[in-house]
Amino acid sequence: MAAPLEDILRQHPVWRGGAPAAFCPVLSTTYPDLDRALPGGGWPTGVLTELLCNHEGIGELTLALPALAALTWAGKRVVWLAPPHLPDAPALAAAGVDLAQLAIVRTVARRDALWAAEQVLRAKSCHAFIAWFPRIAYEELRRLAVAAEGSQAWVAFFRPRQAAAESSPAALRVALEPDGDALAVHIAKRRGAPAAAPLRLRIKRPFHALGRTALPRPADAVARADRRMGLPVHA
């Protein structure tokens, strides 16, 4: 006798258009409203996520930092690839990141970044992999999406906002833009039913973890912190 349809749906990861798919493990974003809007209740692991924004310092990194901090303090390795600015170690530590579990990979050419991304993912050497790709072709994205599936890590790429008009193999695409003292979060693509209206998340942005201020800080305090870490002083 054939198994009832509901039994099959419970036992296998079958996508249904009317409800978000929740069969892959997730990592809580720590933002309750965002968790509720994401399939499974958090950042999906083992798939590719794209975070789309046109400007740096709007709170895009702060959106990701709580989940990354939780991983590092659980002894899990986090890898960043090709960040646009030299990371600010004091800012990251203040955000709760255990710096001993954070690895930064710097590359010169785009092809080097693509090669490094694939190697890190296929080696399954981290629990979260964050990369910045201003330009990347669909075929390159597809190759990295396949590598992400075997990694079981949270894999997120920061890309320009205009990339939302392009096809992508990413399972989750989130568009970000400033909204006064908050961050507007629009889920442009997710598994399951389309998302509702954009979320408005209030996030704390005391300073930018990539070495640029998101809110003003006294110039002398910035200079002292950067010089202690051997970082260039930003205007």
N, C-alpha and C positions, 0 to 999 in steps of 0.2 A: 504494500500500500504506500502510495506517495506521501511524503511528509507534508504536513500543512504548510502553507506559504509563510505563516508567521514563524514557524520553527526554523525554516531556512533563513529568514531574515535575521533571526536572533543568533544563528550560528555562523553566518558568513558576513563579510564586510560589503554588503550590497548597498549602493547609494540609492536613496530615495529623494526625489526632487522636493517633496513637501516638508522635509525636516533636515536639519543639519546632520552631516555624517560625524560620528563620534567614536570611530573605531580605532583611531591611532592615539597613542599616548600623548598627553599634553603637559605643558609647563605653565603654571599659573602666571598671568601677567602681574598679579597683585592689585590690579584695578578691577573691582567687582563688576562694574558696568561693562567693561570690555570683556571680561571672562564670560559673562552671560551672553554676549553677542557672538562669541567665537564657538565654532563646533567643538564639543567636548569640554569647553570651559577653560580654554587657555591657548597659549602658542602651540601649534601642532609640531610634533617632532617626527623625524624621518621623512619630511617633505620640505619643499622650498617655500619660504615666505618672502614676499617683497614689501618693503616699507618705502613708500613713494613720497618724496617731498622736494620742493624746489629750492629751499633755503636751509642753510645750516643754522643750528642754534635756536630752532623754534621749539625745542623740547623733544625732538625725535629720538635722541639717544637716551634721555631721561625716561622715555616710555619703555625702553628695553632694559634699562639698568637694574630695576628691582629683581627681575627674573634672573639676570646674570649674577647679581650679588648673591642671591640665594644658592645658586649652583656652586659658586666658588667657596662659600662657607660650608658647603656639604662636601668639600674636597674634590669637586668636579672641575675639569679643565675647560677654560673658555679661550677661544682663539679669535683674534681680530685680524682681518686681512686688508691691507691698503687703506687705513683711515686717512682722510684728507688732511689732517693736521697731527702733529705730534701729541699723543695722549698726555693729559695732565694727571700725573700720578696722585698728587694730593686731592684733586677733585674726585678721582675714582675711589680712593680710600674713604673719602667723606661720604660717598654714595653707598658705602658698604661692601665694595668689591675687595676680596682678598687678592692682593696683587700677586701673591705667590702662585696663584692658579690662573693668572691671565698671561697669555702669550700674544705678542704683537708681531705680525709678519709684514715687513715693508718690502715693496717691490718697485722696480724701476719702470719696466714696460708692462703693458696690458697683458701681453701673452704670458709673462712671468706670473702675473696675478692669477690668470686662468689655470695655469699649470699647478701653482701652489694650492689653489682652492680644491682642485680635483684630488691632489695627493693627500691633503689633510682629511678630506671626507672619506676617501677610500681606505685610509689607514685607520679610520674610526678612533682617532686620537683625541677627541674632545667631546664634550656634551653640549656645547653651543658653539656655533661658528657664525661670526658676523663679518660681512664683507661689504665694501663700497665699490660699486661698478657704475660709473657715469655712462659708460658705453659698453653694451654687450649684445651680441646677436642672438637670435632665437635658438640657433643650433648650439651655441655655446651654453645658453641657459638650460637647454634640454639635457645636455651632457652632464651638467652640474646637478640638475634635478634628479637624474638617475643616481648619481653618486650620493646625493642627500638621502635617497630612499634606503640605501644600505648602511648609512651612518648611525641612524637612530638618534641623531642630535637635533637640537633646534637650530635650523639653518635660515638665516635672514640676510637678505641683500638690501642695502640702501641704494635706491635708484631715483633718477629725476622724476618729478610728478608727471611730465609729459609721456613717460613710458606707459602710462595707463592706457593709452590709445593703441599700444602694440600688443600683439598676441604674446602669451607667456605660458609656460608649463607649470608655473607656480600654483600650488594648491590654495594659497591665501595671498591676497594682495590688499594692502591697507594704505590708503592715501591720507596724508597728513598735511594740515595747514594751520597757521596760527589763528586763534579766535579770541582776541582780546587777551585776557590773562589766562586763557585756557588753550587747549589743543583740540581742533576739530579732527575727528577720526572717522573716516568713511571706509567701510569694508567693501571694496570694489569687486572682490571675487572671493568666494569661499565655497567649500563643499556643502551641498544641500541647497536650501531655499535662499534666495537673495536676501541680503541684509536690509534692515529698515533704514530710517533716517540716520545721518551721521551722529556720532556720539560727541559730547563736549566734555572733555576730561580736564580736570584741574590737576596740574602736575607742578611739583616744586622744581624751580629752575634757578638755584642760587648762582651757579656758574656752569660753564660748558666743560665737559670732561675731555674735550679735544683741544683744549688750550685757548679757546676763545670764550669771552664772557657772553652769557645769555641775558644776564641782568647786570647793571653796572656794579663794579667793585672799585674800591679806592686804588688808584694806579700804583701807589707805593706798596700796597699789600700784594697786588698781583706780581709786581716785580720781585719782591722778596721771596715769594713762594716759588716762582719760576727759577730764580737764580739758585735756590737751595737744591732744586732738582736738576740743575744744569739745562734748563729749557730756555728757549729764546723768549724775550719779553715781547708781548704783542701790544700794539698800539690800541 
